[in-house]
Amino acid sequence: MSQTSAQRAEALEEWADRVDPADLVEADTASLQLISKLATRRDTIDEHLVEAVRSARVEGRSWSMIGAMLGVSKQAAQRKYGPKTATGTRRTVGPRR
């Protein structure tokens, strides 16, 4: 997953400690700030999607149904949201349909 806001802020602080102020120029950073905000929102949405998929599986929803709601195949949904086994491969949780 991507860095948290705190990690990005820490990296920026470390960079600021190393940079020579004479090398700095003023820049419009609105587009970069927007990217950061959207990346944070994406991470939050991804976390909510994982929770929603797990809930749907517990309720007995099939990977086909979940994939349809996500706009992907059942295999893609299962690959992304299915739990991993000890070997790192995905396994199905809940009833098979």
DSSP file with accessible surface (Angstrom, degrees, kcal/mol):
  #  RESIDUE AA STRUCTURE BP1 BP2  ACC     N-H-->O    O-->H-N    N-H-->O    O-->H-N    TCO  KAPPA ALPHA  PHI   PSI    X-CA   Y-CA   Z-CA
    1    1 A M              0   0  175      0, 0.0     3,-0.1     0, 0.0    42,-0.0   0.000 360.0 360.0 360.0 165.8    0.0    0.0    0.0
    2    2 A S        -     0   0   44      1,-0.1     2,-0.0    37,-0.1     0, 0.0  -0.221 360.0 -81.6 -76.3 168.2    1.0    3.6   -0.4
    3    3 A Q        -     0   0  100      1,-0.1    -1,-0.1     2,-0.1     2,-0.1  -0.300  44.1-116.0 -66.9 152.1    2.6    5.7    2.4
    4    4 A T     >  -     0   0   73      1,-0.1     4,-2.5    -3,-0.1     5,-0.2  -0.372  29.6-105.2 -79.8 166.0    0.5    7.3    5.1
    5    5 A S  H  > S+     0   0   64      1,-0.2     4,-2.6     2,-0.2     5,-0.2   0.894 123.2  53.7 -58.1 -39.0    0.3   11.0    5.4
    6    6 A A  H  > S+     0   0   71      2,-0.2     4,-2.4     1,-0.2    -1,-0.2   0.907 108.7  48.1 -64.5 -41.0    2.6   10.8    8.4
    7    7 A Q  H  > S+     0   0   95      2,-0.2     4,-2.3     1,-0.2    -2,-0.2   0.904 112.4  48.7 -66.3 -40.6    5.2    8.9    6.5
    8    8 A R  H  X S+     0   0   54     -4,-2.5     4,-2.2     2,-0.2    -2,-0.2   0.914 112.0  49.4 -64.7 -40.9    5.0   11.4    3.6
    9    9 A A  H  X S+     0   0   52     -4,-2.6     4,-2.5    -5,-0.2    -2,-0.2   0.910 110.3  50.5 -64.6 -41.1    5.4   14.3    6.0
   10   10 A E  H  X S+     0   0  118     -4,-2.4     4,-2.4     2,-0.2    -1,-0.2   0.921 110.0  49.7 -63.6 -42.9    8.4   12.6    7.7
   11   11 A A  H  X S+     0   0   44     -4,-2.3     4,-2.2     1,-0.2    -1,-0.2   0.904 111.3  49.8 -62.5 -39.5   10.1   12.1    4.4
   12   12 A L  H  X S+     0   0  110     -4,-2.2     4,-2.8     2,-0.2    -2,-0.2   0.910 109.1  51.7 -66.0 -40.6    9.5   15.7    3.5
   13   13 A E  H  X S+     0   0  124     -4,-2.5     4,-1.8     2,-0.2    -2,-0.2   0.921 109.4  50.0 -61.6 -43.2   10.9   16.9    6.8
   14   14 A E  H  X S+     0   0   96     -4,-2.4     4,-0.9     1,-0.2    -1,-0.2   0.912 112.0  48.0 -62.7 -41.9   14.1   14.8    6.2
   15   15 A W  H >X S+     0   0  116     -4,-2.2     4,-1.6     1,-0.2     3,-0.9   0.928 108.5  54.5 -63.2 -43.6   14.4   16.3    2.7
   16   16 A A  H 3< S+     0   0   48     -4,-2.8    -1,-0.2     1,-0.3    -2,-0.2   0.848 104.0  55.3 -61.8 -32.8   13.9   19.8    4.1
   17   17 A D  H 3< S+     0   0  134     -4,-1.8    -1,-0.3     1,-0.2    -2,-0.2   0.791 113.1  42.2 -69.4 -26.0   16.7   19.3    6.6
   18   18 A R  H << S+     0   0  175     -4,-0.9    -2,-0.2    -3,-0.9    -1,-0.2   0.677  93.9  96.1 -94.4 -19.9   19.1   18.4    3.8
   19   19 A V  S  < S-     0   0   36     -4,-1.6     3,-0.0     1,-0.1     5,-0.0  -0.435  73.2-124.8 -79.8 146.3   18.2   21.0    1.1
   20   20 A D    >   -     0   0   86      1,-0.1     3,-2.3    -2,-0.1     4,-0.4  -0.789  15.4-141.2 -85.9 121.4   20.1   24.3    0.7
   21   21 A P  G >  S+     0   0   97      0, 0.0     3,-1.4     0, 0.0    -1,-0.1   0.810  99.9  64.6 -55.3 -28.0   17.6   27.2    1.0
   22   22 A A  G 3  S+     0   0   85      1,-0.3    -3,-0.0    -3,-0.0    -2,-0.0   0.754  97.6  56.6 -67.3 -21.5   19.4   29.0   -1.8
   23   23 A D  G <  S+     0   0  120     -3,-2.3    -1,-0.3     2,-0.0     2,-0.2   0.536  87.3 103.7 -85.7  -6.9   18.4   26.2   -4.2
   24   24 A L    <   -     0   0   92     -3,-1.4     2,-0.3    -4,-0.4     0, 0.0  -0.528  47.1-174.4 -82.8 141.6   14.7   26.6   -3.5
   25   25 A V        -     0   0  129     -2,-0.2     2,-0.2     0, 0.0    -2,-0.0  -0.965  34.2-101.7-128.4 149.4   12.3   28.3   -5.9
   26   26 A E        -     0   0  199     -2,-0.3     2,-0.4     2,-0.0     0, 0.0  -0.479  46.3-179.5 -69.8 137.3    8.6   29.1   -5.3
   27   27 A A        -     0   0   70     -2,-0.2     2,-0.7     0, 0.0    -1,-0.0  -0.991  34.9-116.1-140.4 147.5    6.3   26.7   -7.0
   28   28 A D        +     0   0  141     -2,-0.4     3,-0.2     1,-0.1     4,-0.2  -0.747  33.5 177.0 -80.3 116.1    2.6   26.2   -7.3
   29   29 A T     >  +     0   0   57     -2,-0.7     4,-2.8     1,-0.2     5,-0.2   0.212  42.6 113.1-108.3  16.0    2.0   22.8   -5.6
   30   30 A A  H  > S+     0   0   53      1,-0.2     4,-2.4     2,-0.2     5,-0.2   0.901  79.2  49.5 -57.5 -42.1   -1.8   22.7   -5.8
   31   31 A S  H  > S+     0   0   79     -3,-0.2     4,-2.1     1,-0.2    -1,-0.2   0.904 112.2  47.9 -66.6 -37.9   -1.7   19.7   -8.2
   32   32 A L  H  > S+     0   0  111      2,-0.2     4,-2.3     1,-0.2    -2,-0.2   0.896 110.7  51.5 -69.0 -38.0    0.7   17.8   -5.9
   33   33 A Q  H  X S+     0   0  108     -4,-2.8     4,-2.5     2,-0.2    -2,-0.2   0.908 109.0  51.2 -63.8 -39.7   -1.5   18.6   -2.9
   34   34 A L  H  X S+     0   0   96     -4,-2.4     4,-2.8    -5,-0.2     5,-0.2   0.918 108.0  52.1 -63.2 -42.3   -4.5   17.3   -4.8
   35   35 A I  H  X S+     0   0  109     -4,-2.1     4,-2.6     1,-0.2    -2,-0.2   0.934 110.3  48.8 -58.8 -45.0   -2.7   14.0   -5.7
   36   36 A S  H  X S+     0   0   44     -4,-2.3     4,-2.1     2,-0.2    -2,-0.2   0.930 112.2  47.7 -61.9 -44.8   -1.8   13.5   -2.0
   37   37 A K  H  X S+     0   0  121     -4,-2.5     4,-2.3     1,-0.2    -1,-0.2   0.919 113.7  47.3 -62.9 -43.5   -5.4   14.1   -0.9
   38   38 A L  H  X S+     0   0   83     -4,-2.8     4,-2.8     2,-0.2    -1,-0.2   0.885 109.3  53.7 -67.9 -36.5   -6.8   11.8   -3.5
   39   39 A A  H  X S+     0   0   16     -4,-2.6     4,-2.3    -5,-0.2    -1,-0.2   0.914 109.6  48.8 -63.0 -40.0   -4.2    9.1   -2.6
   40   40 A T  H  X S+     0   0   46     -4,-2.1     4,-2.1     2,-0.2    -2,-0.2   0.927 112.0  48.3 -64.7 -43.5   -5.3    9.3    1.0
   41   41 A R  H  X S+     0   0  152     -4,-2.3     4,-2.8     1,-0.2    -2,-0.2   0.907 109.7  53.2 -62.5 -42.0   -8.9    9.0    0.0
   42   42 A R  H  X S+     0   0  121     -4,-2.8     4,-3.0     1,-0.2    -2,-0.2   0.924 108.0  50.4 -59.2 -44.3   -8.1    6.0   -2.3
   43   43 A D  H  X S+     0   0   19     -4,-2.3     4,-2.0     2,-0.2    -1,-0.2   0.913 111.6  48.0 -60.7 -42.0   -6.4    4.3    0.6
   44   44 A T  H  X S+     0   0   60     -4,-2.1     4,-2.2     2,-0.2    -2,-0.2   0.930 112.5  48.4 -65.1 -44.4   -9.5    4.9    2.9
   45   45 A I  H  X S+     0   0   98     -4,-2.8     4,-2.7     1,-0.2    -2,-0.2   0.921 109.3  53.4 -62.5 -42.3  -11.8    3.6    0.2
   46   46 A D  H  X S+     0   0   39     -4,-3.0     4,-2.3     1,-0.2    -1,-0.2   0.906 108.2  50.3 -59.4 -41.2   -9.7    0.5   -0.4
   47   47 A E  H  X S+     0   0   99     -4,-2.0     4,-1.9     1,-0.2    -1,-0.2   0.920 111.5  47.8 -63.3 -42.2   -9.9   -0.3    3.3
   48   48 A H  H  X S+     0   0  106     -4,-2.2     4,-2.6     1,-0.2    -2,-0.2   0.881 109.5  53.7 -66.8 -37.3  -13.7    0.1    3.3
   49   49 A L  H  X S+     0   0   53     -4,-2.7     4,-2.9     2,-0.2     5,-0.2   0.917 106.4  52.0 -63.0 -42.9  -13.9   -2.1    0.2
   50   50 A V  H  X S+     0   0   38     -4,-2.3     4,-2.5     1,-0.2    -2,-0.2   0.942 112.0  46.5 -58.6 -45.4  -11.9   -4.9    1.9
   51   51 A E  H  X S+     0   0  109     -4,-1.9     4,-2.4     1,-0.2    -2,-0.2   0.914 112.9  49.3 -63.0 -42.8  -14.3   -4.7    4.8
   52   52 A A  H  X S+     0   0   56     -4,-2.6     4,-2.6     2,-0.2    -2,-0.2   0.905 111.0  49.2 -66.4 -40.1  -17.4   -4.7    2.6
   53   53 A V  H  X S+     0   0    7     -4,-2.9     4,-2.5     2,-0.2    -2,-0.2   0.934 110.8  50.3 -65.5 -43.4  -16.1   -7.7    0.6
   54   54 A R  H  X S+     0   0  155     -4,-2.5     4,-2.4    -5,-0.2    -2,-0.2   0.924 111.6  48.6 -60.2 -42.6  -15.4   -9.6    3.7
   55   55 A S  H  X S+     0   0   65     -4,-2.4     4,-2.1     1,-0.2    -1,-0.2   0.919 110.2  51.4 -63.0 -42.9  -18.9   -8.9    5.0
   56   56 A A  H  <>S+     0   0   21     -4,-2.6     5,-2.8     1,-0.2    -2,-0.2   0.904 110.3  49.0 -61.9 -40.4  -20.4   -9.9    1.7
   57   57 A R  H ><5S+     0   0    5     -4,-2.5     3,-1.8     3,-0.2    -1,-0.2   0.922 108.9  51.9 -65.9 -42.1  -18.5  -13.2    1.8
   58   58 A V  H 3<5S+     0   0  118     -4,-2.4    -1,-0.2     1,-0.3    -2,-0.2   0.877 106.9  55.0 -60.9 -34.7  -19.7  -13.9    5.4
   59   59 A E  T 3<5S-     0   0  133     -4,-2.1    -1,-0.3    -5,-0.2    -2,-0.2   0.466 125.8-105.0 -77.4  -1.8  -23.2  -13.2    4.2
   60   60 A G  T < 5 +     0   0    5     -3,-1.8    -3,-0.2     1,-0.3     2,-0.2   0.595  64.8 157.1  91.4  11.2  -22.7  -15.9    1.6
   61   61 A R      < -     0   0  121     -5,-2.8    -1,-0.3    -6,-0.2     2,-0.1  -0.475  39.7-120.6 -71.0 142.9  -22.3  -13.7   -1.5
   62   62 A S     >  -     0   0    9     -2,-0.2     4,-2.4     1,-0.1     5,-0.2  -0.363  15.3-117.0 -81.5 161.5  -20.5  -15.3   -4.3
   63   63 A W  H  > S+     0   0   17     34,-0.3     4,-3.0     1,-0.2     5,-0.2   0.835 117.7  58.9 -64.8 -29.6  -17.3  -14.0   -5.9
   64   64 A S  H  > S+     0   0   56     33,-0.3     4,-2.3     2,-0.2    -1,-0.2   0.929 107.4  44.9 -64.1 -45.0  -19.3  -13.6   -9.1
   65   65 A M  H  > S+     0   0   87      2,-0.2     4,-1.9     1,-0.2    -2,-0.2   0.931 115.8  46.7 -63.0 -45.5  -21.7  -11.2   -7.3
   66   66 A I  H  X S+     0   0   10     -4,-2.4     4,-1.8     1,-0.2    -2,-0.2   0.931 111.8  50.9 -64.2 -44.9  -18.9   -9.3   -5.7
   67   67 A G  H  X>S+     0   0    0     -4,-3.0     5,-2.7     1,-0.2     4,-1.2   0.909 107.7  53.6 -58.8 -41.5  -17.0   -9.1   -8.9
   68   68 A A  H  <5S+     0   0   65     -4,-2.3     3,-0.4     1,-0.2    -1,-0.2   0.909 108.6  49.1 -61.4 -40.7  -20.0   -7.8  -10.7
   69   69 A M  H  <5S+     0   0  162     -4,-1.9    -1,-0.2     1,-0.2    -2,-0.2   0.834 114.7  45.3 -68.3 -29.4  -20.4   -5.0   -8.1
   70   70 A L  H  <5S-     0   0   54     -4,-1.8    -1,-0.2     2,-0.2    -2,-0.2   0.578 113.1-118.4 -87.8 -12.8  -16.7   -4.1   -8.5
   71   71 A G  T  <5S+     0   0   68     -4,-1.2     2,-0.3    -3,-0.4    -3,-0.2   0.784  80.2 100.0  78.9  27.5  -16.9   -4.2  -12.3
   72   72 A V  S   <S-     0   0   68     -5,-2.7    -1,-0.3    -6,-0.2    -2,-0.2  -0.835  79.6 -82.7-134.4 173.1  -14.3   -7.0  -12.5
   73   73 A S     >  -     0   0   58     -2,-0.3     4,-2.3     1,-0.1     5,-0.2  -0.301  40.1-111.6 -72.0 163.4  -14.4  -10.8  -13.0
   74   74 A K  H  > S+     0   0   92      1,-0.2     4,-2.6     2,-0.2     5,-0.2   0.888 120.2  54.0 -63.6 -34.5  -15.0  -13.1  -10.1
   75   75 A Q  H  > S+     0   0   97      1,-0.2     4,-2.7     2,-0.2    -1,-0.2   0.915 108.1  48.3 -65.5 -42.4  -11.4  -14.3  -10.4
   76   76 A A  H  > S+     0   0   33      2,-0.2     4,-2.2     1,-0.2     5,-0.2   0.910 112.8  48.5 -64.3 -41.3  -10.1  -10.7  -10.2
   77   77 A A  H  X S+     0   0    0     -4,-2.3     4,-3.0     2,-0.2     5,-0.4   0.938 114.1  45.7 -63.1 -45.4  -12.2  -10.0   -7.1
   78   78 A Q  H  X S+     0   0   49     -4,-2.6     4,-2.3     1,-0.2    -2,-0.2   0.905 112.1  51.7 -66.5 -39.8  -11.1  -13.2   -5.4
   79   79 A R  H  < S+     0   0  157     -4,-2.7    -1,-0.2    -5,-0.2    -2,-0.2   0.907 118.5  36.7 -63.1 -41.3   -7.4  -12.6   -6.2
   80   80 A K  H  < S+     0   0  123     -4,-2.2    -2,-0.2    -5,-0.2    -1,-0.2   0.889 132.3  23.5 -80.2 -38.6   -7.6   -9.0   -4.8
   81   81 A Y  H  < S+     0   0   23     -4,-3.0    -3,-0.2    -5,-0.2    -2,-0.2   0.568  92.2 104.4-110.5 -10.8   -9.8   -9.5   -1.8
   82   82 A G  S  < S-     0   0    0     -4,-2.3    10,-0.1    -5,-0.4   -28,-0.0  -0.433  79.6-101.0 -70.9 147.5   -9.6  -13.2   -0.9
   83   83 A P        -     0   0   38      0, 0.0     8,-2.6     0, 0.0     2,-0.3  -0.325  35.3-118.7 -68.3 151.3   -7.5  -14.0    2.2
   84   84 A K  B     -A   90   0A 132      6,-0.2     6,-0.3    -3,-0.1     2,-0.1  -0.648  19.8-137.8 -88.5 147.9   -4.0  -15.3    1.7
   85   85 A T    >   -     0   0   41      4,-3.6     3,-1.9    -2,-0.3    -1,-0.1  -0.360  40.0 -88.4 -90.2-179.9   -2.9  -18.7    3.0
   86   86 A A  T 3  S+     0   0  114      1,-0.3    -1,-0.1     2,-0.1    -2,-0.0   0.800 129.3  56.4 -61.6 -26.9    0.5  -19.3    4.7
   87   87 A T  T 3  S-     0   0  116      2,-0.1    -1,-0.3     1,-0.0     3,-0.1   0.509 120.0-108.8 -84.3  -3.2    2.1  -19.9    1.3
   88   88 A G  S <  S+     0   0   42     -3,-1.9     2,-0.2     1,-0.4    -2,-0.1   0.360  81.0 122.2  93.4  -6.4    0.9  -16.5    0.0
   89   89 A T        -     0   0   83      1,-0.1    -4,-3.6    -5,-0.1    -1,-0.4  -0.532  66.1-106.2 -86.8 159.5   -1.7  -17.8   -2.3
   90   90 A R  B     -A   84   0A  96     -6,-0.3     2,-0.3    -2,-0.2    -6,-0.2  -0.534  32.2-168.0 -84.1 148.3   -5.4  -16.8   -2.0
   91   91 A R        -     0   0  133     -8,-2.6     2,-0.2    -2,-0.2     0, 0.0  -0.962  27.0-103.5-131.2 155.9   -8.0  -19.1   -0.6
   92   92 A T        -     0   0   28     -2,-0.3     2,-0.4   -10,-0.1     4,-0.1  -0.538  29.5-158.8 -80.5 139.0  -11.8  -18.8   -0.6
   93   93 A V        +     0   0   51     -2,-0.2    -1,-0.0     2,-0.1     0, 0.0  -0.937  56.3   8.6-115.5 141.4  -13.6  -17.8    2.5
   94   94 A G  S    S-     0   0   42     -2,-0.4   -36,-0.1     2,-0.0   -37,-0.1  -0.235 110.1 -19.5  84.4-177.4  -17.3  -18.5    3.1
   95   95 A P        -     0   0   58      0, 0.0     2,-0.4     0, 0.0    -2,-0.1  -0.319  66.6-121.5 -67.1 145.3  -19.6  -20.7    1.0
   96   96 A R              0   0  202    -34,-0.1   -34,-0.1    -4,-0.1    -2,-0.0  -0.705 360.0 360.0 -86.0 137.6  -18.6  -21.5   -2.6
   97   97 A R              0   0  180     -2,-0.4   -34,-0.3   -36,-0.1   -33,-0.3  -0.999 360.0 360.0-141.5 360.0  -21.0  -20.4   -5.3
